[in-house]
Amino acid sequence: GNDATAKYLNGHMHTVQVVWARYMSAFLLALIMSNPFRRPEIMRTQRPWLQLSRSTLLLFSTVLNFIALRYLQLDQAVAIIFCTPFIVAALGGPMLGEWIGWRRWIAIMVGFCGVLLVTRPGAGGIHPAALLVAGSAICYAIYSIATRVLARHDRDATTNFYSNLVGAIAISGAAWKRESRAQAAAASS
């Protein structure tokens, strides 16, 4: 649903605005659900730099994917993003010490083939924006691994809150800068 909405909105507004809308709505929902004013422990983290890095990875993944959706069909982007489990499985051993056996590799491959069967990505030439989706998948895979590490130290509510807070702050700055440039260009015309 997130990708389909982004694909639709990309046709009507700039990608930075689409990312801003995604993050601000998620942040407001997290703010309402977590209420850090009544529950300040939500803001306490044992690993602030990992929270920041993880949240930034999610932001990069979102930005790369939403930009790519301007140029790719939804099925192409979804097919590529579903290579994320391969990346998580490959990095899980070296980064977490969680090596998987051949049976799980086969299960991942069967699942990926099922995704390809359902999405039926076109066999024709693919746009260079597919590299953006691949970058998004890599960022998301590392984000997933960081989530696993953070689960050992912080509560889920804390991790969820930081994901939305960092993304909302970062993309608000970019959206404000883009809007300022657009207004300056309109004024000079």
Buried (B, 14 or more C-beta within 10 A) or exposed (E): EEBEBBBEBBEEEBBBBBBBBBBBEBBEEBBEEBEBEEEEEBEEBEBEEBBBBBBBBBBBBBBBBBBBBBBBBBBBBBBBBBBBBBBBBBBBEEBEEEEBEEEEEEEBEEEBEEBBEEBEBEEEEBBEBBEBBBBBBBBBBBBBBBBEBBEEEBBEBBBBBBBBBBBBEBBBEBBEEBBEEEEEEEEEE
